[in-house]
Amino acid sequence: MDNLLKVLALANYEVVYLVDYRKKQYRKILAKPAIDPLYPETGELNDAAMRTYLDSVLPEDREKLIRETQPEHVLLATREHGKIIVPYRRLSPGGKLLYRKIVIIPHPDSAGHIFAIHDMTEEMQQRLESGRDLRLKEEGIRFIVENMCENFMIVDTKTRHCTTYTHNSRIICKNDFDEQIRWFAENLIVPEERENYCRYFNVDSLMAKIAEEGGVCHTSCTVDYGDDRHTIAITSTLITDPENGTEPPFLFLYAQDVTSVKRMEETNRQLLFYNQHDKLTGLMNRFATEKRVRDHLHAAPTGMGSTFILIDIDHFKSINDRYGHLTGDDVLRFMGQSMKQVFRSEDVLCRWGGDEFVVFVRGFADEKAMRDRLGILRKTMGTFTHQGASLDITLSIGGVCLRSGTTLNRLFRLADEALYEVKNHGRNGISFKQIA
């Protein structure tokens, strides 16, 4: 009777039968309220009611259920093990999938056996849900590895044990962090970066760096996969075990292949450059220069001076007509190179159009210094040669130095007036507009 009480104490039984194999009969002795109508009250083994119930069992479980409940097997198994447990699945009359198990034990007071059928549906659904959550986490990890980063690594900072997740078949995963870093350095990192790479990923110094930089730090390296070099961005941070906050944190690192991003950035940089610069001379174009000058004048503090200069190449049309447009292009190209040599990198140097150039010097309005610079430019342009012969390139230059706020239109007008004076006096000279 103790075994029977143990069965009944499980509380999730659905129905309990007493089966007498000698008489080939079964009888329901306990059942939950609103029991499934497929469970008959009494009957003979293998009768129509039992066959109907067996028909509700899924085909892949039915054969095992029949085999495990055969008299010979039940008698032998319960004699050796005390009980039999047979899980199976069946469909309710409404078509819902149900999980069940039969626990078979000898009846203590008769020659029969107790068949207790337990409802395992809720428990199995929880297991399936847990399994699904685990699979989702694994899929999430796989998604991260395959779509969001090249690989990532979790490191126990106390033991240096590491786990590496990667979809790259070239990578051999090690269990020790230092060994893994050495493997990366020796097999993937380009030779010129290996020493710095190993130094950076020293655990103690990396943890200190993470703390110093507010919890996250970044670096990049170049790897060689054999087919091409790739730029890899590596992010490092520390994570604490939520179940044991007293233990040292784990080091979490993930790597992203940013090669295509870098290439796109370079392409965008080139597109932006050519959108703002004259392709022939490499100087800024008129559109970009107008914006740059206006932005500066708008934001410049009161009293900040500036210098605006217009430059024309004298008789440029004659150069094109006599020596050809390719030589004319060489002159323009040489002009751009010479301007870059004479003026500062922060000065705005522009090919305004054709053979007309602009120089805008921000925060500086010293006419003498500007004349000295322009003298060097004129001298440099005089050295231009074509097929070994000097072409005697000369420049007409007009400029204005202002020590107070103004507009681009005013600067251009004043510089143009100064340039006109030079041309009126035979070209090849410099004139600055005097402002009272």
Summary of the structure (lengths in Angstrom):
residues: 436
radius of gyration: 44.1
end to end distance: 120.4
largest distance: 134.9
contacts: 1238
relative contact order: 0.06
helix: 43%
strand: 29%
